[in-house]
Every structure is written in C-alpha cells, then in structure tokens.
Amino acid sequence: MNTLRIKDDNFRAYLKKTIPEAFDGDWLNIDHPSVKNLEGMRVVNKGISSLEGIEYFTNLKFLCCMDNQLTTLDVSHNTALTELNFSDNQLTTLDLRNNTYLTTLICESNNLTTLDVSHNTAVTTLVCCDNKLKTVNVIQNTVLDFLYCDKNVEVIKANSNYGLYHINTRLPRFVIYRK
C-alpha cells in the first residue's frame, strides 16, 4: 500500500470527508480505488494553501479550487481534466501543456503574467480577467466561443476563431489581431 500524508490540513480534512475509506489516520492510500476513480473535486473557500497530492487523482475531470490561498498548482498529472477553475487565488504561473482535454478554463483574479493555452485546443470557454496578463494568444483555440478577459489584457491574438461569439473586455486599447 502506497501512502501519502497530505500536508495541507484543510485539503486533508476535505479529502477525509469526501473519501474517508482511502485514509488510515492521516495517511492517504494513493492506490485506493476512491483516489483513482474520483472524477470531480470542489474545494471552494476552504483556506487551502497547497493541493499537493492532487497528482494522484489521475481520473479527475472537474477541479474547482477557487477562493483559496494557492500560489502554485500542478495539474500536469491530471490529464483527464475537462474543467478547471482556480479563480481567486494567488497563482503567477500555470503549466497546462498536459491538459489537452480542457474545455473550460476559469482562472480569473490571480496574478498570472502569462497564460499558454496553445496545447488546449478543445477549450471553448476561457475566463482570465483580473490578472496581470498583457496578451492572450488563442490562435490555436479554434473552437473557443467565449472569452472573458476584462481588467488585464490589451491584445488578443486570434486566427480562425470564427466561432468566437463572445469577447468581453473593457480596455480602451484593446486590439484583436487576426493572422
């Protein structure tokens, strides 16, 4: 049995309540079917500062971890994710290269300075407002139909996003470049 002690007390408390059968005291059995088969996780406003251990939930399709104190988030092993919402945290970077099934990405109200969604070609909804982004490049995101990037983006780079029916930004210098 492979076990892991979830370091963040609030994340551990959430997991113990959600999948108690996978715990022995404070130790999570990372091989337990409840860990391997869990498809959704909603940890909203729980005071969590680390989701270390999330990488063992490899079948997660939905992760909502908004309104916490996260400064990092590693979802590189959560390759089944289709929906990710980490709004209202303190992330400055995020690597989404392995999350090619993402259809919804909501990352508003963080401190992101860059956002690379070029590998996330299935994304239809992208909400990235209130960050520190200057440019959002959605050239590879040809099925994107909703883009909300208010309060930070000055330039949106788009190519054949002819299905993009809703763009929301209120910046005076807002420019869309179509290649």
C-alpha positions in Angstrom: 0.0 0.0 0.0 1.4 3.4 -1.1 0.5 6.1 1.3 1.0 9.9 1.4 0.3 12.4 4.2 -1.5 15.4 2.7 0.4 18.3 4.1 -2.3 21.0 3.9 -4.6 20.5 6.9 -7.6 21.9 5.1 -7.1 19.9 2.0 -6.6 16.7 4.1 -9.8 17.5 6.0 -11.7 17.9 2.7 -10.4 14.6 1.4 -11.1 12.7 4.6 -14.7 13.9 4.5 -15.0 13.1 0.8 -13.2 9.7 0.6 -12.8 8.5 4.2 -12.3 4.9 3.0 -9.0 5.9 1.4 -7.5 7.1 4.7 -5.7 5.3 7.5 -5.5 8.0 10.1 -3.9 11.0 8.4 -2.4 8.8 5.6 -4.0 8.7 2.2 -3.7 5.3 0.3 -2.9 6.7 -3.1 -3.7 3.3 -4.7 -7.2 3.1 -3.3 -9.9 3.0 -6.0 -11.6 6.1 -4.5 -8.4 8.0 -5.3 -8.0 6.5 -8.7 -11.7 6.9 -9.7 -12.7 10.3 -8.3 -13.8 12.4 -11.2 -14.7 15.7 -9.6 -13.4 17.8 -6.8 -14.9 21.1 -5.5 -12.7 22.7 -2.8 -14.1 26.2 -2.7 -13.2 28.7 0.0 -11.5 26.1 2.3 -8.4 28.1 3.3 -6.2 25.7 1.3 -2.7 26.9 0.5 -1.5 23.6 -1.2 -3.1 20.9 -3.3 0.0 18.8 -3.0 -1.3 15.2 -3.6 -3.7 16.2 -6.3 -1.4 14.5 -8.8 -2.6 11.1 -7.6 -6.2 11.8 -8.6 -5.5 11.0 -12.2 -9.1 10.5 -13.3 -10.2 14.0 -12.3 -12.3 15.6 -15.0 -13.5 18.5 -12.9 -11.5 20.6 -10.4 -12.8 23.7 -8.8 -10.4 25.1 -6.2 -11.4 28.7 -6.3 -11.3 31.1 -3.4 -8.3 29.6 -1.5 -4.7 30.8 -1.0 -3.0 28.8 -3.7 0.3 30.1 -5.0 1.1 27.0 -7.1 -1.0 24.4 -8.8 0.4 21.3 -10.5 -2.2 19.6 -12.7 0.3 18.1 -15.1 -0.7 14.5 -14.0 -4.4 15.3 -14.1 -4.6 14.7 -17.9 -8.3 13.8 -17.9 -9.3 17.3 -16.7 -12.0 18.9 -18.9 -13.0 21.7 -16.5 -10.6 23.7 -14.3 -11.5 26.7 -12.1 -8.8 28.2 -9.8 -10.2 31.7 -9.6 -9.5 34.0 -6.7 -6.1 32.5 -5.7 -2.6 33.9 -6.0 -1.1 31.9 -8.9 1.5 33.6 -11.1 2.1 30.7 -13.5 0.4 27.6 -14.6 1.6 24.8 -16.9 -1.4 23.3 -18.9 0.6 21.5 -21.6 -0.6 18.1 -20.5 -4.3 19.1 -20.1 -5.3 18.7 -23.7 -8.9 17.7 -22.9 -9.7 21.0 -21.1 -12.9 22.6 -22.5 -13.4 25.2 -19.7 -10.7 27.2 -18.1 -11.6 29.8 -15.5 -8.6 31.5 -13.9 -9.8 35.0 -13.0 -8.5 37.0 -10.1 -5.0 35.6 -9.8 -1.6 37.1 -10.5 -0.9 35.4 -13.8 1.5 37.2 -16.0 1.4 34.6 -18.8 -1.2 32.1 -19.9 -0.3 29.5 -22.6 -3.4 27.7 -23.9 -1.8 26.7 -27.2 -1.9 23.0 -26.2 -5.5 23.2 -25.0 -7.2 23.2 -28.4 -10.5 21.8 -27.0 -11.1 24.9 -24.9 -14.5 26.5 -25.6 -14.6 28.8 -22.6 -11.8 30.9 -21.3 -12.2 33.4 -18.4 -8.9 35.0 -17.5 -10.0 38.5 -16.3 -8.3 40.4 -13.4 -4.8 39.0 -13.8 -1.6 40.7 -14.9 -1.8 39.4 -18.5 -0.9 41.7 -21.4 -1.6 39.3 -24.2 -3.8 36.3 -24.7 -3.0 34.2 -27.7 -5.9 32.0 -28.8 -4.7 31.3 -32.3 -4.6 27.5 -31.7 -8.0 27.5 -29.9 -10.3 27.3 -33.0 -13.3 26.0 -31.0 -13.2 28.8 -28.5 -16.6 30.5 -28.3 -16.5 32.5 -25.1 -13.5 34.7 -24.0 -13.7 37.0 -21.0 -10.5 38.8 -20.3 -11.6 42.1 -18.7 -9.2 44.1 -16.5 -5.8 43.0 -17.8 -5.5 42.1 -21.5 -4.6 44.7 -24.1 -4.0 42.3 -27.1 -5.9 39.2 -28.1 -4.3 37.2 -30.8 -6.8 35.1 -32.7 -6.7 33.3 -36.1 -9.6 31.2 -37.3 -11.8 31.5 -34.2 -14.8 32.2 -36.3 -17.0 30.5 -33.7 -15.8 33.1 -31.1 -19.1 34.8 -30.5 -18.5 36.5 -27.1 -15.5 38.5 -26.2 -15.7 40.7 -23.1 -13.1 43.3 -22.3 -13.5 47.0 -21.4 -10.0 48.2 -22.0 -9.6 51.3 -24.2 -6.5 50.0 -26.0 -8.0 46.6 -26.7 -6.9 45.1 -30.1 -7.6 41.8 -31.8 -5.1 40.6 -34.2 -6.3 38.0 -36.8 -3.4 36.3 -38.5 
